[in-house]
């Protein structure tokens, strides 16, 4: 195995590549439901359908992008051309997504679907090569965990800006007009994304090549091999469930804080705690997972997360703690701990995604990083879409009316907020327990290698 030594500039640039791609995605995940239903005034059930249908189409689009990456050969390598040529279109579509015109409701729904779908397509053209880049940069497991930690840092900064900073910036830049505020914020975030993606293109290089010739790539047999790759299947399922939960909680937290707890000031407190948890876990997850292995480390993190979620639910009705002039709900402490612990698993996902190429090569003699990464990208986007749609459908099921929220609606949102998260976490634990690559996996796999 090669031991390519990665510089700090490479590690940092790789990490902030995630920031470049995820900033727009995090803002959309956290506020597009709010923007569509409250700012534009579209019906929640229709918005949920847009989220669901648009992302399910990624199950077709993402593998095509993955195949293109595996076939690409250029003077910039296999992945870096995509960073170069998709950055500006990605930012332009992001701005258009939060710029719904004053048309009829039907025309607005069509516009929302087309721009949201276009945002997903352009993101696929960048994020799939980005994920494929990690196993091309190094094959050292410790280095990959470090890259995963840097990627978690990039993710957390993207979440901080995309969630915590969005509404204050909307207010500051919009002058009381939320539509104008969202437009201004997309211009600012788009510029930051362009800088991050330029760093990714300039500083990160591919050092490990797939020896299989691009011309020998056959799509259907390659996809069949991918589906028989147990490591890939576990990573896909684990990632899908993570982002369904993350998307649902991210979208519903706004309504949970504003309408259930009835403290709107909690929105810019609870959403940053998610990003703060990601940032802290970026430093603690690599040494933990290096010691425990992916399977045991992730299952332990999920078990602790479930305990913290139960504590949050138990403290939901507890009397506020008075801190100075501010009445603070006691559930905030376990909520922050929950954000840290669950975020340990995202570093595990990044490392798992890179390792699937090693498992694939051991089984089939080829790496196919692009195709394997496309599947993980699909699980991320479909998971977020299912989670966002689930949040929208919860609001519709609860009969949510922004101007007159009933007690029954508050109760339904509260129940869904905790029960959905708990059920999905339990499923994640069951899936990751099947991870095949801890310990002496090569020796165990030897009898079935082709």
C-alpha positions, 0 to 999 in steps of 0.5 A: 500500500502507498503511504502518500503524505498529505500536507496541511494545505491539502487536508484543509482544502479538502475539508473546506471543499465540503463547505463549498458544496454543503453551505447551499445545501444546508441552507436549503435543508434548514430553510427551504421548507420555511421559505416556500411555505411562509415567505412564498406561501406555497402549501406544505403538502405540495412542497413535501412532494417537490422535495420527495420527487426531486430527490428520488430522481437522483437515484437515476442521475447520480450513478450516471455522474459516477460512471462519468467520473470513472471514465474521465481522464484529463490533464487535471485528473479524474475529479478536479475538472468537475470542481472547476466547471460546476462551481459557478453554475452551482452558485447561480442555481442556488441563488435562483432557488431562493428567488421564486417569482411573484407568479401564480401558485401553479407556476411557482410550484413548477419553478420551485421544482425545476430550480430545486431539481437543478440544484441537486443535479449540479451538486451531484456533478461536484459532490460525487467527484469530491467524495471520490477524491478521498480514496484517490488522495491516500489509502492510509486509514488513519489519514482518511480519518484525519481527512474525515475530521477536516471534512467534518470541520468544513461541514460544521462551518457550512452548517453554522453559516447555513443554519445559525447565521441565515435568519439574522442575516436575512433580517439584517440584509433584507430590511424587514423584507424576508424575500429580499433578505434570502436573496441577499444571503444567497449572494453572500453564501454563493461567493464564499462557496466559490472561494472554497471550491477554488481552494479545493481545485487548486490544492488537492491532487489525486495520488492513487490511480485505478489501474483499470482502463476507462475504456473497459468500464461496463456500466451494468456489470459495474453496478451489479458489482457495486450492489454485491459490495457489502461495505458499500451497501452498509455505508449506503444504508447507514448514510441514508438513515442518518440524513433522513433523521438529520433532514427531518430534525433540521426542518422541524426544529424551527417549528418545534422551537417557535410553536411547540416550546413557543420560544422563537429565540431558540431557533438561532440557538438550537440550530448552531448547536447542531453545527457546534456538535459537528465541529467538536466531533470533528476533533474527537471522532477520529481518535475514538473511531481509530481505537474502537473501529467503525462498527463499535464506535458508531453503535456506541455513539448511537446508544448514547444518542438514544439515551440523550434523546430520551432525556430531551423528551423527558425534559420537554415539559420541565420548568424553564431554568432562569438565567438572568432575565432569560428563561432557558428550557432545560432540554438544551443541555442534552440537546447539545450533547446529542448534537455532539454524539450523533455527529461522531457517526458522520466522520465514520460515514466519510471514512466508510465511504472511502474504504468501500473502494478498497473493499471493492478492489479486494473483491473485483480488482477495480476501484470504481471510486466514482460509481461507489461515491455516486451511491453514497451521494444518492443516499445523502440527497435522498435521505435529506429529501425524505427527511425534509419531505417527512417534516413537511408531511408532519406539518400537513398531517398536524394541520399546521397553520402558521397564523393559528397553531392549535394545541393538537398541532403542537402535540403532533409536532412534539411527538414526531420530533422525538419518535421519528429521530429515535426510530431512525437512530435504532435502525442506524445501529442495526445497519452499521453493525453489519459493517465488514471492514473492521479488524482483519477484514482482508483475511476474512474476505480472502476465501471469496475474493475473485 
